[in-house]
């Protein structure tokens, strides 16, 4: 069973069944086309680590009302919403990425970013680090602004009649502001990158591909130095009868976040855009307390 061994032949310790394995959703279809799927992500008890919001290959040119509503629901449910930034294997400029990040933060209040097609080589490590540092700073700046606003609204609840800076009475808060997840950066390499990338991201996608390749895949030896929450596997074309085997592979390779689907690339389709045919079944494997 090759997936139990690293290239160096070291046995990997499995992730425990109660060790916090959950889902990362790499980007379903636009909420206008898949409203029920997006609504399902806010169900209580769903073992969801993060969901990627891809408006139009990025944030789009103006706020999208459907995406705004979906992002708000996920925020209320305490789910990390990540903006989709396509790095094109390092071909996109720093300025383009930062511009897209600003729009995601301003319009959709994202909690971090998913860097799709992130470069994996040593040569791109420094520039990727520059981008990651800037994105973290932008997230921190936005979070401080939201926290100050929440405190001001809370003060109005405690002292009705306080006025805003324009002399008008500020509206009362609807209730306690839910705690937001910490800012997160997920690097979508799809393969094992140079180990230095682990110092830049909160999580690395070290496998993204089909079931045929996944069942014979191996974990890079250096990943054994990091906990499971640092790694994610995205696998399409997984037959229903092999869900348990796929989960075992992820645990033995030390991946704490997964997304398995029976959807395929047949006909040039995107296997991540639609909900897996066995979604309820796989959710019950990882989150038996989910409210239907």
VOMARGU-391830 format. One record per residue (C-alpha): x negated, y, z negated; residue number from 0; residue in three letters. Coordinates in nm, 3 decimals. Layout:
! VOMARGU-391830
{x->X	y->Y	z->Z	n->NUM	res->ALA}
...
END
This chain:
! VOMARGU-391830
{x->0.000	y->0.000	z->0.000	n->0	res->UNK}
{x->-0.220	y->0.286	z->0.126	n->1	res->UNK}
{x->-0.016	y->0.560	z->-0.044	n->2	res->UNK}
{x->-0.129	y->0.436	z->-0.385	n->3	res->UNK}
{x->-0.493	y->0.511	z->-0.316	n->4	res->UNK}
{x->-0.682	y->0.831	z->-0.246	n->5	res->UNK}
{x->-0.941	y->0.822	z->0.035	n->6	res->UNK}
{x->-1.202	y->0.761	z->-0.233	n->7	res->UNK}
{x->-1.015	y->0.456	z->-0.355	n->8	res->UNK}
{x->-0.903	y->0.605	z->-0.688	n->9	res->UNK}
{x->-0.566	y->0.490	z->-0.819	n->10	res->UNK}
{x->-0.330	y->0.782	z->-0.866	n->11	res->UNK}
{x->-0.112	y->0.797	z->-1.176	n->12	res->UNK}
{x->0.257	y->0.817	z->-1.083	n->13	res->UNK}
{x->0.483	y->1.108	z->-1.168	n->14	res->UNK}
{x->0.720	y->0.994	z->-1.440	n->15	res->UNK}
{x->1.085	y->0.954	z->-1.353	n->16	res->UNK}
{x->1.165	y->1.224	z->-1.606	n->17	res->UNK}
{x->0.862	y->1.434	z->-1.515	n->18	res->UNK}
{x->1.057	y->1.714	z->-1.352	n->19	res->UNK}
{x->1.061	y->1.604	z->-0.986	n->20	res->UNK}
{x->1.300	y->1.819	z->-0.787	n->21	res->UNK}
{x->1.380	y->1.964	z->-0.448	n->22	res->UNK}
{x->1.230	y->2.237	z->-0.239	n->23	res->UNK}
{x->1.464	y->2.336	z->0.047	n->24	res->UNK}
{x->1.246	y->2.459	z->0.337	n->25	res->UNK}
{x->1.524	y->2.653	z->0.505	n->26	res->UNK}
{x->1.873	y->2.549	z->0.603	n->27	res->UNK}
{x->2.060	y->2.705	z->0.892	n->28	res->UNK}
{x->2.185	y->3.062	z->0.864	n->29	res->UNK}
{x->2.449	y->3.095	z->0.587	n->30	res->UNK}
{x->2.708	y->3.206	z->0.845	n->31	res->UNK}
{x->2.668	y->2.867	z->1.016	n->32	res->UNK}
{x->2.625	y->2.659	z->0.699	n->33	res->UNK}
{x->2.820	y->2.832	z->0.419	n->34	res->UNK}
{x->2.908	y->2.513	z->0.230	n->35	res->UNK}
{x->2.549	y->2.391	z->0.232	n->36	res->UNK}
{x->2.421	y->2.718	z->0.085	n->37	res->UNK}
{x->2.699	y->2.725	z->-0.172	n->38	res->UNK}
{x->2.601	y->2.373	z->-0.284	n->39	res->UNK}
{x->2.255	y->2.497	z->-0.380	n->40	res->UNK}
{x->2.399	y->2.699	z->-0.668	n->41	res->UNK}
{x->2.573	y->2.401	z->-0.834	n->42	res->UNK}
{x->2.487	y->2.369	z->-1.206	n->43	res->UNK}
{x->2.231	y->2.102	z->-1.285	n->44	res->UNK}
{x->2.091	y->2.070	z->-0.933	n->45	res->UNK}
{x->1.720	y->1.981	z->-0.960	n->46	res->UNK}
{x->1.621	y->2.261	z->-0.722	n->47	res->UNK}
{x->1.277	y->2.416	z->-0.758	n->48	res->UNK}
{x->1.312	y->2.668	z->-0.476	n->49	res->UNK}
{x->1.500	y->2.748	z->-0.157	n->50	res->UNK}
{x->1.360	y->2.931	z->0.144	n->51	res->UNK}
{x->1.561	y->3.214	z->0.299	n->52	res->UNK}
{x->1.482	y->3.251	z->0.669	n->53	res->UNK}
{x->1.707	y->3.520	z->0.810	n->54	res->UNK}
{x->1.575	y->3.538	z->1.166	n->55	res->UNK}
{x->1.224	y->3.395	z->1.174	n->56	res->UNK}
{x->1.161	y->3.635	z->0.885	n->57	res->UNK}
{x->1.370	y->3.906	z->0.713	n->58	res->UNK}
{x->1.529	y->4.039	z->1.031	n->59	res->UNK}
{x->1.561	y->4.404	z->1.129	n->60	res->UNK}
{x->1.844	y->4.495	z->0.891	n->61	res->UNK}
{x->2.009	y->4.343	z->0.580	n->62	res->UNK}
{x->2.228	y->4.047	z->0.672	n->63	res->UNK}
{x->2.554	y->4.032	z->0.469	n->64	res->UNK}
{x->2.574	y->3.652	z->0.476	n->65	res->UNK}
{x->2.216	y->3.614	z->0.356	n->66	res->UNK}
{x->2.267	y->3.883	z->0.092	n->67	res->UNK}
{x->2.565	y->3.693	z->-0.051	n->68	res->UNK}
{x->2.381	y->3.360	z->-0.050	n->69	res->UNK}
{x->2.072	y->3.508	z->-0.214	n->70	res->UNK}
{x->2.286	y->3.672	z->-0.483	n->71	res->UNK}
{x->2.458	y->3.340	z->-0.564	n->72	res->UNK}
{x->2.125	y->3.163	z->-0.596	n->73	res->UNK}
{x->1.987	y->3.439	z->-0.817	n->74	res->UNK}
{x->2.290	y->3.410	z->-1.045	n->75	res->UNK}
{x->2.228	y->3.035	z->-1.066	n->76	res->UNK}
{x->1.864	y->3.093	z->-1.165	n->77	res->UNK}
{x->1.721	y->2.946	z->-0.843	n->78	res->UNK}
{x->1.392	y->3.075	z->-0.701	n->79	res->UNK}
{x->1.460	y->3.230	z->-0.361	n->80	res->UNK}
{x->1.154	y->3.247	z->-0.137	n->81	res->UNK}
{x->1.124	y->3.468	z->0.169	n->82	res->UNK}
{x->1.000	y->3.293	z->0.484	n->83	res->UNK}
{x->0.674	y->3.439	z->0.618	n->84	res->UNK}
{x->0.529	y->3.266	z->0.923	n->85	res->UNK}
{x->0.148	y->3.295	z->0.916	n->86	res->UNK}
{x->0.111	y->3.119	z->1.254	n->87	res->UNK}
{x->-0.203	y->2.945	z->1.133	n->88	res->UNK}
{x->-0.362	y->3.280	z->1.052	n->89	res->UNK}
{x->-0.272	y->3.453	z->1.380	n->90	res->UNK}
{x->-0.035	y->3.709	z->1.224	n->91	res->UNK}
{x->-0.186	y->4.032	z->1.102	n->92	res->UNK}
{x->-0.202	y->4.134	z->0.738	n->93	res->UNK}
{x->0.012	y->4.441	z->0.813	n->94	res->UNK}
{x->0.291	y->4.237	z->0.975	n->95	res->UNK}
{x->0.310	y->4.000	z->0.680	n->96	res->UNK}
{x->0.319	y->4.282	z->0.424	n->97	res->UNK}
{x->0.588	y->4.466	z->0.622	n->98	res->UNK}
{x->0.808	y->4.155	z->0.627	n->99	res->UNK}
{x->0.744	y->4.101	z->0.256	n->100	res->UNK}
{x->0.861	y->4.455	z->0.174	n->101	res->UNK}
{x->1.188	y->4.399	z->0.359	n->102	res->UNK}
{x->1.251	y->4.068	z->0.186	n->103	res->UNK}
{x->1.193	y->4.226	z->-0.155	n->104	res->UNK}
{x->1.394	y->4.540	z->-0.087	n->105	res->UNK}
{x->1.692	y->4.370	z->0.076	n->106	res->UNK}
{x->1.713	y->4.021	z->-0.074	n->107	res->UNK}
{x->1.524	y->4.057	z->-0.405	n->108	res->UNK}
{x->1.330	y->3.737	z->-0.335	n->109	res->UNK}
{x->1.131	y->3.573	z->-0.613	n->110	res->UNK}
{x->0.831	y->3.492	z->-0.396	n->111	res->UNK}
{x->0.735	y->3.369	z->-0.053	n->112	res->UNK}
{x->0.701	y->3.053	z->0.153	n->113	res->UNK}
{x->0.403	y->3.094	z->0.384	n->114	res->UNK}
{x->0.496	y->2.874	z->0.678	n->115	res->UNK}
{x->0.220	y->2.744	z->0.906	n->116	res->UNK}
{x->-0.037	y->2.852	z->0.650	n->117	res->UNK}
{x->-0.397	y->2.796	z->0.764	n->118	res->UNK}
{x->-0.579	y->2.515	z->0.590	n->119	res->UNK}
{x->-0.945	y->2.564	z->0.677	n->120	res->UNK}
{x->-1.225	y->2.723	z->0.477	n->121	res->UNK}
{x->-1.277	y->2.994	z->0.741	n->122	res->UNK}
{x->-0.931	y->3.144	z->0.672	n->123	res->UNK}
{x->-0.951	y->3.110	z->0.293	n->124	res->UNK}
{x->-1.065	y->3.467	z->0.217	n->125	res->UNK}
{x->-0.805	y->3.637	z->0.436	n->126	res->UNK}
{x->-0.529	y->3.412	z->0.300	n->127	res->UNK}
{x->-0.645	y->3.507	z->-0.049	n->128	res->UNK}
{x->-0.616	y->3.876	z->0.039	n->129	res->UNK}
{x->-0.260	y->3.819	z->0.159	n->130	res->UNK}
{x->-0.167	y->3.616	z->-0.150	n->131	res->UNK}
{x->-0.304	y->3.880	z->-0.388	n->132	res->UNK}
{x->-0.105	y->4.153	z->-0.213	n->133	res->UNK}
{x->0.216	y->3.949	z->-0.214	n->134	res->UNK}
{x->0.182	y->3.884	z->-0.587	n->135	res->UNK}
{x->0.130	y->4.255	z->-0.652	n->136	res->UNK}
{x->0.441	y->4.342	z->-0.450	n->137	res->UNK}
{x->0.648	y->4.084	z->-0.640	n->138	res->UNK}
{x->0.523	y->4.217	z->-0.974	n->139	res->UNK}
{x->0.603	y->4.575	z->-0.872	n->140	res->UNK}
{x->0.955	y->4.479	z->-0.767	n->141	res->UNK}
{x->1.011	y->4.281	z->-1.087	n->142	res->UNK}
{x->0.906	y->4.576	z->-1.304	n->143	res->UNK}
{x->1.152	y->4.798	z->-1.119	n->144	res->UNK}
{x->1.437	y->4.548	z->-1.170	n->145	res->UNK}
{x->1.353	y->4.507	z->-1.537	n->146	res->UNK}
{x->1.356	y->4.884	z->-1.594	n->147	res->UNK}
{x->1.692	y->4.907	z->-1.418	n->148	res->UNK}
{x->1.832	y->4.620	z->-1.627	n->149	res->UNK}
{x->1.715	y->4.788	z->-1.948	n->150	res->UNK}
{x->1.879	y->5.116	z->-1.845	n->151	res->UNK}
{x->2.209	y->4.942	z->-1.775	n->152	res->UNK}
{x->2.185	y->4.757	z->-2.107	n->153	res->UNK}
{x->2.131	y->5.089	z->-2.284	n->154	res->UNK}
{x->2.454	y->5.215	z->-2.130	n->155	res->UNK}
{x->2.637	y->4.915	z->-2.270	n->156	res->UNK}
{x->2.504	y->4.996	z->-2.615	n->157	res->UNK}
{x->2.567	y->5.371	z->-2.581	n->158	res->UNK}
{x->2.863	y->5.440	z->-2.352	n->159	res->UNK}
{x->2.864	y->5.781	z->-2.190	n->160	res->UNK}
{x->2.492	y->5.801	z->-2.117	n->161	res->UNK}
{x->2.420	y->5.969	z->-1.787	n->162	res->UNK}
{x->2.187	y->5.885	z->-1.506	n->163	res->UNK}
{x->1.923	y->6.117	z->-1.368	n->164	res->UNK}
{x->2.173	y->6.282	z->-1.133	n->165	res->UNK}
{x->2.399	y->6.381	z->-1.423	n->166	res->UNK}
{x->2.663	y->6.120	z->-1.343	n->167	res->UNK}
{x->2.769	y->5.853	z->-1.585	n->168	res->UNK}
{x->2.614	y->5.522	z->-1.485	n->169	res->UNK}
{x->2.846	y->5.223	z->-1.430	n->170	res->UNK}
{x->2.875	y->4.970	z->-1.712	n->171	res->UNK}
{x->2.692	y->4.637	z->-1.681	n->172	res->UNK}
{x->2.898	y->4.335	z->-1.591	n->173	res->UNK}
{x->2.717	y->4.128	z->-1.853	n->174	res->UNK}
{x->2.377	y->4.002	z->-1.952	n->175	res->UNK}
{x->2.129	y->3.999	z->-1.667	n->176	res->UNK}
{x->2.025	y->3.637	z->-1.605	n->177	res->UNK}
{x->1.658	y->3.556	z->-1.644	n->178	res->UNK}
{x->1.482	y->3.541	z->-1.310	n->179	res->UNK}
{x->1.227	y->3.273	z->-1.220	n->180	res->UNK}
{x->0.863	y->3.382	z->-1.209	n->181	res->UNK}
{x->0.723	y->3.494	z->-0.877	n->182	res->UNK}
{x->0.608	y->3.200	z->-0.667	n->183	res->UNK}
{x->0.389	y->3.149	z->-0.362	n->184	res->UNK}
{x->0.430	y->2.823	z->-0.173	n->185	res->UNK}
{x->0.180	y->2.757	z->0.106	n->186	res->UNK}
{x->0.332	y->2.550	z->0.388	n->187	res->UNK}
{x->0.019	y->2.383	z->0.520	n->188	res->UNK}
{x->0.185	y->2.052	z->0.601	n->189	res->UNK}
{x->-0.148	y->1.879	z->0.543	n->190	res->UNK}
{x->-0.419	y->1.873	z->0.278	n->191	res->UNK}
{x->-0.602	y->2.207	z->0.298	n->192	res->UNK}
{x->-0.943	y->2.302	z->0.168	n->193	res->UNK}
{x->-0.931	y->2.268	z->-0.215	n->194	res->UNK}
{x->-0.984	y->2.641	z->-0.253	n->195	res->UNK}
{x->-0.625	y->2.709	z->-0.150	n->196	res->UNK}
{x->-0.508	y->2.553	z->-0.476	n->197	res->UNK}
{x->-0.651	y->2.858	z->-0.654	n->198	res->UNK}
{x->-0.435	y->3.095	z->-0.447	n->199	res->UNK}
{x->-0.090	y->2.934	z->-0.445	n->200	res->UNK}
{x->0.156	y->2.809	z->-0.702	n->201	res->UNK}
{x->0.235	y->2.511	z->-0.483	n->202	res->UNK}
{x->0.091	y->2.355	z->-0.168	n->203	res->UNK}
{x->0.291	y->2.160	z->0.088	n->204	res->UNK}
{x->0.039	y->1.885	z->0.157	n->205	res->UNK}
{x->0.268	y->1.677	z->0.378	n->206	res->UNK}
{x->0.527	y->1.788	z->0.631	n->207	res->UNK}
{x->0.627	y->1.535	z->0.893	n->208	res->UNK}
{x->0.810	y->1.214	z->0.975	n->209	res->UNK}
{x->0.872	y->0.903	z->0.771	n->210	res->UNK}
{x->0.657	y->0.679	z->0.992	n->211	res->UNK}
{x->0.349	y->0.885	z->0.908	n->212	res->UNK}
{x->0.445	y->0.945	z->0.546	n->213	res->UNK}
{x->0.475	y->0.582	z->0.443	n->214	res->UNK}
{x->0.108	y->0.528	z->0.539	n->215	res->UNK}
{x->-0.022	y->0.862	z->0.417	n->216	res->UNK}
{x->-0.287	y->0.917	z->0.150	n->217	res->UNK}
{x->-0.348	y->1.189	z->-0.104	n->218	res->UNK}
{x->-0.675	y->1.380	z->-0.089	n->219	res->UNK}
{x->-0.896	y->1.291	z->-0.384	n->220	res->UNK}
{x->-0.922	y->1.649	z->-0.514	n->221	res->UNK}
{x->-0.544	y->1.666	z->-0.573	n->222	res->UNK}
{x->-0.589	y->1.436	z->-0.875	n->223	res->UNK}
{x->-0.734	y->1.736	z->-1.062	n->224	res->UNK}
{x->-0.399	y->1.919	z->-1.051	n->225	res->UNK}
{x->-0.053	y->1.847	z->-1.200	n->226	res->UNK}
{x->0.238	y->1.733	z->-0.981	n->227	res->UNK}
{x->0.411	y->2.072	z->-0.986	n->228	res->UNK}
{x->0.133	y->2.203	z->-0.764	n->229	res->UNK}
{x->0.230	y->1.985	z->-0.465	n->230	res->UNK}
{x->0.528	y->1.940	z->-0.235	n->231	res->UNK}
{x->0.613	y->1.685	z->0.036	n->232	res->UNK}
{x->0.864	y->1.753	z->0.316	n->233	res->UNK}
{x->0.965	y->1.440	z->0.506	n->234	res->UNK}
{x->1.218	y->1.398	z->0.786	n->235	res->UNK}
{x->1.356	y->1.084	z->0.954	n->236	res->UNK}
{x->1.372	y->0.896	z->0.621	n->237	res->UNK}
{x->1.629	y->0.613	z->0.649	n->238	res->UNK}
{x->1.880	y->0.584	z->0.367	n->239	res->UNK}
{x->1.744	y->0.238	z->0.286	n->240	res->UNK}
{x->1.397	y->0.383	z->0.220	n->241	res->UNK}
{x->1.485	y->0.666	z->-0.021	n->242	res->UNK}
{x->1.346	y->0.476	z->-0.320	n->243	res->UNK}
{x->1.023	y->0.396	z->-0.137	n->244	res->UNK}
{x->0.983	y->0.763	z->-0.037	n->245	res->UNK}
{x->1.028	y->0.871	z->-0.399	n->246	res->UNK}
{x->0.769	y->0.616	z->-0.512	n->247	res->UNK}
{x->0.518	y->0.747	z->-0.259	n->248	res->UNK}
{x->0.572	y->1.105	z->-0.376	n->249	res->UNK}
{x->0.525	y->1.005	z->-0.741	n->250	res->UNK}
{x->0.211	y->0.803	z->-0.676	n->251	res->UNK}
{x->0.061	y->1.080	z->-0.467	n->252	res->UNK}
{x->0.139	y->1.334	z->-0.738	n->253	res->UNK}
{x->0.401	y->1.552	z->-0.567	n->254	res->UNK}
{x->0.649	y->1.714	z->-0.804	n->255	res->UNK}
{x->0.865	y->1.876	z->-0.537	n->256	res->UNK}
{x->1.015	y->1.692	z->-0.239	n->257	res->UNK}
{x->1.263	y->1.726	z->0.042	n->258	res->UNK}
{x->1.368	y->1.406	z->0.219	n->259	res->UNK}
{x->1.616	y->1.398	z->0.504	n->260	res->UNK}
{x->1.745	y->1.151	z->0.760	n->261	res->UNK}
{x->1.761	y->1.430	z->1.020	n->262	res->UNK}
{x->1.509	y->1.397	z->1.302	n->263	res->UNK}
{x->1.331	y->1.601	z->1.570	n->264	res->UNK}
{x->1.512	y->1.406	z->1.839	n->265	res->UNK}
{x->1.609	y->1.635	z->2.125	n->266	res->UNK}
{x->1.385	y->1.912	z->1.992	n->267	res->UNK}
{x->1.603	y->1.978	z->1.688	n->268	res->UNK}
{x->1.489	y->2.123	z->1.356	n->269	res->UNK}
{x->1.533	y->1.847	z->1.093	n->270	res->UNK}
{x->1.531	y->2.097	z->0.805	n->271	res->UNK}
{x->1.829	y->2.304	z->0.922	n->272	res->UNK}
{x->2.110	y->2.070	z->0.817	n->273	res->UNK}
{x->2.188	y->1.895	z->0.492	n->274	res->UNK}
{x->2.071	y->1.532	z->0.475	n->275	res->UNK}
{x->2.341	y->1.275	z->0.540	n->276	res->UNK}
{x->2.269	y->1.120	z->0.199	n->277	res->UNK}
{x->2.240	y->1.450	z->0.008	n->278	res->UNK}
{x->2.478	y->1.348	z->-0.273	n->279	res->UNK}
{x->2.297	y->1.018	z->-0.314	n->280	res->UNK}
{x->1.948	y->1.161	z->-0.338	n->281	res->UNK}
{x->2.064	y->1.443	z->-0.565	n->282	res->UNK}
{x->2.203	y->1.180	z->-0.803	n->283	res->UNK}
{x->1.862	y->1.007	z->-0.808	n->284	res->UNK}
{x->1.686	y->1.321	z->-0.930	n->285	res->UNK}
{x->1.966	y->1.507	z->-1.107	n->286	res->UNK}
{x->2.232	y->1.277	z->-1.246	n->287	res->UNK}
{x->2.387	y->1.564	z->-1.444	n->288	res->UNK}
{x->2.484	y->1.769	z->-1.139	n->289	res->UNK}
{x->2.837	y->1.908	z->-1.150	n->290	res->UNK}
{x->3.038	y->1.805	z->-0.847	n->291	res->UNK}
END
